[in-house]
Amino acid sequence: MTCPFLSYRESADGASFDETRAYCEAAERFVQPMRADICNDRFELAHAEDCEIYRDHADDAAGEPTGESDHESGNDGGDGS
C-alpha cells in the first residue's frame, strides 16, 4: 500500500518538470526518490513502520492526508526540490 500522503507532481511554483517528482503532503515538500521508495513500500520498507513523517501525521490525520503540517525540520537527505 502506498502512503496516503504521497503524490507526484509535474509542476510547482509556476515551473514544470521534465519528470514527475515525489511530493509529501504531510511534510509539504518534495522528497528525494529514496524517501519515495519508503512511501511506496519498496525494498522491504513499510511507510507505516519506516517513515517518521508518516508516523507523526497518521494519528493526527487518521490516515487521511491534510497538507497542514510544518514538520520535517530534520535532515533526511532531501534537497527540498
N, C-alpha and C positions, 0 to 999 in steps of 0.2 A: 504494500500500500504506500503510495506516495504521500509525503507530508502535505497536509491541507494548507499550509502557509506558503508553499512553493508555487511560483508562477514563472512563466517565461515571457520576456518582453522583447519586442523588436525596436523599441524606441524609448527615450526618456528625455525630459527637458528640451524638447524640440529637436533632438538629434536621433537619427536612426542608425541601426547597427546592421552589419553585413549578415550576422547570425544572431539568433535569439540568445538572450542572456538570462541566467537564473536570478530570480528576484525573491527575496524572503519578505513576505508580508509582515511577519512578526517583528523582524529587525528593521523593516522599512529601508532596505538597501539591497543592492546587487551583491551576490555572493560568488565566490570562485567555484569553478567546476568541481573541485574536491569536496566542497561543502554540499553542493548539489548531489553528489554521489550519496551522501548520508541521507539527504532529503528523499532520494529515490530508492532508498534501502538497497543499494548496490554493495557488492563485495562483502556480504555477510554483516553489513551495518544495518541498524534499525533506528530511524529518526526518533522514535519514542524512547529509546534507550541511550543512543549515542549523541544526541544533539541537545546541548544545554539551552539553546534558544527555544526549541520546541517544548522542552520540559517546563521552562519558565512561563510559557504562554498557554500551554494546553489547559491548565486548571482555570485560568482567567477566562479563556475563550470557550471553554467546554468543547474543545476540538474544532471550533469554527474560527477561521482567520478574521481578525478585526482590522489589522493595519493600524492599530493605535498603540504603538509602543516606542519607547525611547531606549530600549535595551540594546545590548551589544556594543559596549564600550571597550570590551576586551579584544585581544588580538587573536584572530583565528586564521591569519594568513591571508585574509581578504584584502583586496586592493580598493574596494569601495566603488569599482567601476563596472 
